[in-house]
Amino acid sequence: MVAISYLIGGMVVWGGIGWLVDQWLGTEGIGMGIGAVIGGAAGVYLVVRRLGA
């Protein structure tokens, strides 16, 4: 359950930051997509760091 929380939380938070950047720069979804990918990667990193032996 912790692993799923890290993955979803990272994607939501960084996707939201990307959406804010999109609004600021006037782009259409590019920042949100990049933010979601970065959030997913950060979530995987945290899962491996916390749950990996």
VMD Tcl script that builds the backbone (N, CA, C; Angstrom):
set m [mol new atoms 159]
animate dup $m
set s [atomselect $m all]
$s set {name element resname resid chain x y z} {
  {N N MET 1 A 0.822 -1.188 0.000}
  {CA C MET 1 A 0.000 0.000 0.000}
  {C C MET 1 A 0.874 1.263 0.000}
  {N N VAL 2 A 1.988 1.194 0.690}
  {CA C VAL 2 A 2.895 2.342 0.736}
  {C C VAL 2 A 3.472 2.622 -0.644}
  {N N ALA 3 A 3.805 1.571 -1.370}
  {CA C ALA 3 A 4.401 1.737 -2.697}
  {C C ALA 3 A 3.428 2.434 -3.641}
  {N N ILE 4 A 2.171 2.029 -3.618}
  {CA C ILE 4 A 1.157 2.652 -4.480}
  {C C ILE 4 A 0.973 4.113 -4.094}
  {N N SER 5 A 0.993 4.383 -2.796}
  {CA C SER 5 A 0.838 5.766 -2.331}
  {C C SER 5 A 1.974 6.655 -2.826}
  {N N TYR 6 A 3.190 6.147 -2.780}
  {CA C TYR 6 A 4.330 6.918 -3.273}
  {C C TYR 6 A 4.203 7.201 -4.768}
  {N N LEU 7 A 3.819 6.193 -5.527}
  {CA C LEU 7 A 3.719 6.354 -6.980}
  {C C LEU 7 A 2.609 7.337 -7.360}
  {N N ILE 8 A 1.432 7.146 -6.798}
  {CA C ILE 8 A 0.312 8.029 -7.129}
  {C C ILE 8 A 0.563 9.436 -6.601}
  {N N GLY 9 A 1.066 9.527 -5.382}
  {CA C GLY 9 A 1.345 10.844 -4.796}
  {C C GLY 9 A 2.366 11.623 -5.600}
  {N N GLY 10 A 3.427 10.967 -6.023}
  {CA C GLY 10 A 4.447 11.641 -6.825}
  {C C GLY 10 A 3.900 12.137 -8.145}
  {N N MET 11 A 3.100 11.305 -8.793}
  {CA C MET 11 A 2.532 11.702 -10.087}
  {C C MET 11 A 1.543 12.847 -9.932}
  {N N VAL 12 A 0.748 12.825 -8.870}
  {CA C VAL 12 A -0.239 13.890 -8.658}
  {C C VAL 12 A 0.453 15.211 -8.315}
  {N N VAL 13 A 1.411 15.157 -7.408}
  {CA C VAL 13 A 2.085 16.392 -6.980}
  {C C VAL 13 A 2.882 17.000 -8.127}
  {N N TRP 14 A 3.730 16.200 -8.775}
  {CA C TRP 14 A 4.555 16.753 -9.855}
  {C C TRP 14 A 3.746 17.047 -11.102}
  {N N GLY 15 A 2.678 16.282 -11.324}
  {CA C GLY 15 A 1.762 16.606 -12.418}
  {C C GLY 15 A 1.066 17.938 -12.169}
  {N N GLY 16 A 0.706 18.188 -10.912}
  {CA C GLY 16 A 0.111 19.482 -10.551}
  {C C GLY 16 A 1.075 20.637 -10.730}
  {N N ILE 17 A 2.314 20.423 -10.364}
  {CA C ILE 17 A 3.326 21.459 -10.571}
  {C C ILE 17 A 3.513 21.706 -12.066}
  {N N GLY 18 A 3.521 20.633 -12.842}
  {CA C GLY 18 A 3.618 20.771 -14.296}
  {C C GLY 18 A 2.430 21.514 -14.878}
  {N N TRP 19 A 1.232 21.263 -14.340}
  {CA C TRP 19 A 0.037 21.977 -14.789}
  {C C TRP 19 A 0.169 23.469 -14.501}
  {N N LEU 20 A 0.693 23.815 -13.320}
  {CA C LEU 20 A 0.903 25.230 -12.990}
  {C C LEU 20 A 1.895 25.873 -13.957}
  {N N VAL 21 A 2.950 25.151 -14.307}
  {CA C VAL 21 A 3.922 25.661 -15.272}
  {C C VAL 21 A 3.253 25.844 -16.636}
  {N N ASP 22 A 2.387 24.899 -17.010}
  {CA C ASP 22 A 1.641 25.034 -18.266}
  {C C ASP 22 A 0.796 26.300 -18.265}
  {N N GLN 23 A 0.122 26.565 -17.175}
  {CA C GLN 23 A -0.716 27.754 -17.079}
  {C C GLN 23 A 0.127 29.022 -17.166}
  {N N TRP 24 A 1.288 28.990 -16.548}
  {CA C TRP 24 A 2.161 30.156 -16.508}
  {C C TRP 24 A 2.766 30.439 -17.882}
  {N N LEU 25 A 3.183 29.372 -18.592}
  {CA C LEU 25 A 3.842 29.542 -19.884}
  {C C LEU 25 A 2.877 29.515 -21.066}
  {N N GLY 26 A 1.654 29.077 -20.840}
  {CA C GLY 26 A 0.679 29.018 -21.907}
  {C C GLY 26 A 0.824 27.804 -22.805}
  {N N THR 27 A 1.491 26.772 -22.348}
  {CA C THR 27 A 1.607 25.543 -23.124}
  {C C THR 27 A 0.401 24.656 -22.829}
  {N N GLU 28 A 0.233 23.611 -23.606}
  {CA C GLU 28 A -0.961 22.777 -23.458}
  {C C GLU 28 A -0.612 21.342 -23.091}
  {N N GLY 29 A -0.387 21.080 -21.820}
  {CA C GLY 29 A -0.185 19.729 -21.335}
  {C C GLY 29 A 1.229 19.209 -21.345}
  {N N ILE 30 A 2.145 19.947 -21.917}
  {CA C ILE 30 A 3.534 19.466 -21.981}
  {C C ILE 30 A 4.140 19.392 -20.578}
  {N N GLY 31 A 3.980 20.450 -19.827}
  {CA C GLY 31 A 4.532 20.486 -18.468}
  {C C GLY 31 A 3.895 19.454 -17.558}
  {N N MET 32 A 2.589 19.270 -17.707}
  {CA C MET 32 A 1.902 18.282 -16.877}
  {C C MET 32 A 2.381 16.875 -17.203}
  {N N GLY 33 A 2.598 16.574 -18.467}
  {CA C GLY 33 A 3.111 15.261 -18.855}
  {C C GLY 33 A 4.502 15.015 -18.328}
  {N N ILE 34 A 5.346 16.022 -18.477}
  {CA C ILE 34 A 6.716 15.899 -17.967}
  {C C ILE 34 A 6.704 15.767 -16.451}
  {N N GLY 35 A 5.858 16.556 -15.795}
  {CA C GLY 35 A 5.749 16.477 -14.336}
  {C C GLY 35 A 5.275 15.115 -13.866}
  {N N ALA 36 A 4.305 14.522 -14.576}
  {CA C ALA 36 A 3.814 13.199 -14.198}
  {C C ALA 36 A 4.902 12.138 -14.360}
  {N N VAL 37 A 5.689 12.244 -15.418}
  {CA C VAL 37 A 6.788 11.288 -15.623}
  {C C VAL 37 A 7.843 11.446 -14.527}
  {N N ILE 38 A 8.192 12.682 -14.209}
  {CA C ILE 38 A 9.165 12.923 -13.135}
  {C C ILE 38 A 8.623 12.424 -11.799}
  {N N GLY 39 A 7.342 12.669 -11.549}
  {CA C GLY 39 A 6.724 12.182 -10.318}
  {C C GLY 39 A 6.713 10.672 -10.231}
  {N N GLY 40 A 6.436 10.007 -11.345}
  {CA C GLY 40 A 6.479 8.552 -11.359}
  {C C GLY 40 A 7.881 8.023 -11.079}
  {N N ALA 41 A 8.868 8.660 -11.690}
  {CA C ALA 41 A 10.259 8.244 -11.454}
  {C C ALA 41 A 10.663 8.485 -10.005}
  {N N ALA 42 A 10.249 9.612 -9.453}
  {CA C ALA 42 A 10.553 9.897 -8.049}
  {C C ALA 42 A 9.848 8.901 -7.135}
  {N N GLY 43 A 8.618 8.522 -7.485}
  {CA C GLY 43 A 7.897 7.519 -6.701}
  {C C GLY 43 A 8.596 6.175 -6.722}
  {N N VAL 44 A 9.073 5.767 -7.887}
  {CA C VAL 44 A 9.814 4.500 -7.989}
  {C C VAL 44 A 11.088 4.573 -7.159}
  {N N TYR 45 A 11.779 5.699 -7.229}
  {CA C TYR 45 A 13.003 5.871 -6.427}
  {C C TYR 45 A 12.702 5.731 -4.936}
  {N N LEU 46 A 11.635 6.379 -4.476}
  {CA C LEU 46 A 11.294 6.295 -3.060}
  {C C LEU 46 A 10.888 4.884 -2.646}
  {N N VAL 47 A 10.175 4.188 -3.521}
  {CA C VAL 47 A 9.794 2.800 -3.214}
  {C C VAL 47 A 11.033 1.926 -3.093}
  {N N VAL 48 A 11.938 2.067 -4.024}
  {CA C VAL 48 A 13.165 1.250 -3.981}
  {C C VAL 48 A 13.988 1.616 -2.756}
  {N N ARG 49 A 14.065 2.880 -2.454}
  {CA C ARG 49 A 14.872 3.329 -1.308}
  {C C ARG 49 A 14.274 2.864 0.013}
  {N N ARG 50 A 12.948 2.948 0.126}
  {CA C ARG 50 A 12.322 2.592 1.395}
  {C C ARG 50 A 12.082 1.089 1.540}
  {N N LEU 51 A 11.607 0.450 0.484}
  {CA C LEU 51 A 11.212 -0.941 0.602}
  {C C LEU 51 A 12.265 -1.919 0.087}
  {N N GLY 52 A 13.247 -1.427 -0.661}
  {CA C GLY 52 A 14.291 -2.316 -1.166}
  {C C GLY 52 A 15.249 -2.710 -0.061}
  {N N ALA 53 A 15.744 -3.903 -0.156}
  {CA C ALA 53 A 16.635 -4.368 0.924}
  {C C ALA 53 A 18.046 -4.063 0.604}
}
mol reanalyze $m
mol bondsrecalc $m
mol representation Tube
mol addrep $m
